[in-house]
Amino acid sequence: MAKRRYVARGVSGGYRIWDDRARKWWGDHYELCPDDLLAELNGAGDYAKITALLKRYRAQKR
């Protein structure tokens, strides 16, 4: 079984996305981790779906 690449991790004040392969934080800081983003991170971890979800939530912040 392949190791997951992206994982949502709790940090002070919310959640961030950790990239296991690059060994660094990826994306923005979230006060609340959206359910569909969390499900994709903990499920299939499809890069295209994760990126689309991040773009949608980033646009909602503006």
C-alpha positions in Angstrom: 0.0 0.0 0.0 1.4 3.4 -1.0 1.9 6.0 1.6 -0.5 9.0 1.5 1.0 12.1 0.1 -1.3 14.8 1.7 -2.5 14.8 5.3 -4.6 17.4 7.2 -2.9 18.1 10.5 -4.1 20.2 13.4 -1.9 23.2 14.2 -2.5 26.1 16.6 -5.6 27.9 15.4 -6.8 25.4 12.8 -5.5 23.0 10.2 -2.8 22.9 7.6 -2.0 20.4 4.8 1.2 18.4 5.2 2.9 17.0 2.0 4.7 13.8 3.1 6.8 13.5 0.0 8.1 17.1 0.0 8.2 17.2 3.8 6.6 20.7 4.0 3.3 22.5 4.5 1.2 22.8 1.4 -1.6 25.4 0.8 -3.2 27.8 3.2 -4.0 27.7 6.9 -7.6 27.0 7.7 -9.5 27.8 10.9 -11.9 25.0 10.1 -11.0 22.2 7.7 -13.9 21.8 5.2 -15.4 18.3 5.3 -15.1 17.6 1.6 -11.4 18.6 1.6 -10.7 16.5 4.7 -12.5 13.5 3.1 -10.4 13.8 -0.1 -7.1 14.1 1.9 -8.0 11.1 4.0 -9.4 9.2 1.1 -8.0 8.9 -2.4 -5.8 12.0 -2.2 -6.3 13.0 -5.8 -4.1 16.0 -6.5 -6.5 17.6 -9.1 -9.5 17.3 -6.7 -7.5 18.7 -3.8 -6.3 21.6 -5.8 -9.8 22.4 -7.1 -11.2 22.3 -3.5 -8.4 24.6 -2.3 -9.0 27.1 -5.1 -12.7 27.1 -4.3 -12.1 27.8 -0.5 -9.5 30.4 -1.2 -12.0 32.2 -3.5 -14.6 32.1 -0.7 -12.2 33.8 1.7 -12.0 36.9 -0.5 
